Amino acid sequence: MTGLEEMKAAIEEESRLECGKIEKQAQERLARIREDAQAAANARYQEILIRARKECETELQRAKMSGEMETKRLLLRMKTEVVNETIEMALRHLRELPDTDYFKVLTALAGTYACRGEGEMRLSERDLKRLPSGFADELNDMLAKQGAHVRIGAQPARIDGGFLLIYGDIEVNCSFEALLDASLEEIKDALSRELFA
């Protein structure tokens, strides 16, 4: 081998060794970059996972609270409907009482709401048609103890059960609807306690 060939072989060997060294350093650097990237990716993954779990828990809590609120709202609506239906049923039952019982209720109401002096009781058209004979006399016998007297008016009142008491310019509305409206909240509270205790 000539000196030039030896020199060329030495340069090639040195170059090969240097390339191997550079390749080894590149491989080591690539491995570190991969490890760092894997660690960063794992850390980011854990971060995303924790945030996703928190968001899921928050959404679950919101859904649970929303469901509970909706349940309460539906329950309240159902209770209100039951109370309203019960009141309507009671009014219907009151209006449909047999004549004797119905007019006993009117007599009791008149005893509570009649004022001293002369007045006029106006009944609905339906009640005027089914008015029992002697009702006014029995009513006035009872009212006499209070110093009150009423005559039954011939003009029908535009009500659906109960009566109006007229004293000159003063009108006492004793229709079932007016009496109900006057104490509606108390009635609803009492019914709610009774029905849903």
C-alpha positions in Angstrom: 0.0 0.0 0.0 1.3 3.3 -0.9 1.6 6.3 1.4 -1.3 8.0 -0.3 -3.5 5.0 0.0 -2.5 4.6 3.7 -3.3 8.3 4.3 -6.6 7.9 2.4 -7.4 4.7 4.5 -6.5 6.6 7.7 -8.8 9.5 6.7 -11.6 7.1 5.9 -11.1 5.3 9.2 -11.1 8.6 11.1 -14.1 9.8 9.1 -15.9 6.5 9.8 -15.1 6.8 13.5 -16.2 10.4 13.6 -19.5 9.5 11.8 -20.1 6.7 14.2 -19.5 9.1 17.1 -21.8 11.7 15.6 -24.5 9.0 14.9 -24.2 7.7 18.5 -24.6 11.3 19.8 -27.6 11.8 17.5 -29.2 8.5 18.6 -28.6 9.5 22.3 -30.1 13.0 21.7 -33.0 11.5 19.8 -33.6 9.1 22.7 -33.6 12.0 25.2 -35.9 14.0 23.0 -38.3 11.0 22.8 -38.1 10.5 26.6 -38.8 14.2 27.2 -41.6 14.2 24.6 -43.1 11.1 26.2 -42.9 12.6 29.7 -44.4 15.8 28.5 -47.2 13.9 26.7 -47.8 11.8 29.8 -48.0 15.0 32.0 -50.3 16.7 29.5 -52.4 13.5 29.3 -52.7 13.4 33.1 -53.6 17.1 33.2 -56.3 16.7 30.5 -57.6 13.6 32.3 -57.9 15.4 35.7 -59.6 18.4 34.1 -62.0 16.1 32.2 -62.8 14.2 35.4 -63.5 17.5 37.2 -65.7 18.7 34.3 -67.6 15.4 34.3 -68.1 15.7 38.1 -69.3 19.3 37.6 -71.7 18.3 34.8 -72.9 15.4 36.8 -73.6 17.6 39.8 -75.4 20.1 37.5 -77.4 17.3 36.0 -78.3 16.0 39.4 -79.3 19.4 40.7 -81.3 20.1 37.5 -83.0 16.7 37.9 -83.8 17.3 41.5 -85.2 20.8 40.7 -87.3 19.4 37.9 -88.6 16.6 40.2 -89.5 19.2 42.8 -91.1 21.4 40.1 -93.2 18.5 38.8 -94.1 17.4 42.3 -95.2 20.9 43.2 -97.2 21.1 40.0 -98.8 17.7 40.7 -99.7 18.8 44.2 -101.1 22.1 43.0 -103.2 20.2 40.4 -104.4 17.8 43.1 -105.3 20.6 45.5 -107.1 22.6 42.7 -109.0 19.4 41.6 -110.0 18.7 45.2 -111.3 22.3 45.6 -113.2 22.1 42.3 -114.6 18.7 43.3 -115.7 20.1 46.7 -117.4 23.1 45.0 -119.1 20.8 42.6 -120.2 18.6 45.4 -121.5 21.6 47.3 -123.5 22.8 44.3 -124.9 19.4 43.7 -126.1 18.7 47.3 -129.7 17.6 47.7 -131.9 20.7 48.0 -132.5 20.2 51.7 -128.8 20.0 52.5 -127.9 22.7 50.1 -130.3 25.3 51.7 -129.1 24.3 55.2 -125.6 25.3 54.0 -127.0 28.6 52.7 -128.8 29.2 56.1 -125.5 28.6 58.0 -123.7 31.0 55.7 -126.4 33.6 56.1 -126.0 33.2 59.9 -122.3 34.0 59.5 -122.5 36.9 57.0 -125.9 38.6 57.5 -125.8 42.2 58.9 -128.2 43.7 61.4 -131.3 45.3 59.7 -133.2 44.6 56.5 -131.5 43.1 53.5 -132.1 41.2 50.3 -130.7 37.8 49.5 -130.2 37.2 45.8 -129.8 33.6 44.7 -128.7 32.2 41.3 -131.4 31.4 38.8 -131.0 27.7 39.4 -131.4 28.2 43.2 -134.4 30.4 42.8 -136.1 27.6 40.8 -135.4 25.0 43.5 -136.0 27.2 46.5 -137.9 25.2 49.1 -141.1 26.6 50.4 -140.8 28.1 53.8 -137.0 28.8 53.4 -137.3 32.5 53.9 -139.4 32.1 57.1 -136.9 29.5 58.6 -134.0 31.7 57.6 -135.5 34.8 59.2 -136.4 32.9 62.4 -132.7 32.1 62.7 -131.5 35.6 61.8 -134.0 37.3 64.2 -131.6 36.4 67.1 -129.0 38.6 65.4 -131.4 41.4 64.6 -131.2 40.7 60.9 -134.0 40.1 58.4 -133.7 39.3 54.7 -136.2 38.9 51.9 -135.5 36.6 48.9 -134.9 38.8 45.8 -136.8 38.0 42.6 -133.9 39.1 40.4 -131.4 36.2 40.0 -127.7 36.9 40.8 -125.1 35.9 38.3 -123.3 33.4 40.5 -123.0 29.7 40.5 -124.0 28.8 44.1 -124.2 30.7 47.3 -125.9 34.1 47.5 -125.5 37.9 47.6 -126.7 39.9 50.5 -127.7 43.4 49.5 -128.0 46.2 52.1 -128.7 49.4 50.1 -125.4 50.2 48.4 -123.6 47.5 50.3 -123.2 44.0 48.7 -121.9 41.1 50.7 -120.8 38.4 48.2 -121.4 35.0 49.7 -121.1 33.1 46.4 -119.1 30.0 46.8 -116.4 31.3 44.5 -116.0 34.6 46.4 -115.9 32.8 49.7 -113.3 30.4 48.3 -111.2 33.3 46.8 -111.3 35.1 50.2 -109.7 32.1 52.0 -108.0 30.3 49.1 -104.5 30.3 50.5 -105.7 29.0 53.9 -107.7 26.3 52.1 -104.8 25.3 49.9 -102.4 25.1 52.9 -104.9 23.0 54.9 -105.5 20.7 51.9 -101.8 20.3 51.2 -101.2 19.4 54.9 -104.0 16.9 54.8 -103.2 15.4 51.4 -99.4 15.4 51.6 -98.6 15.1 55.2 
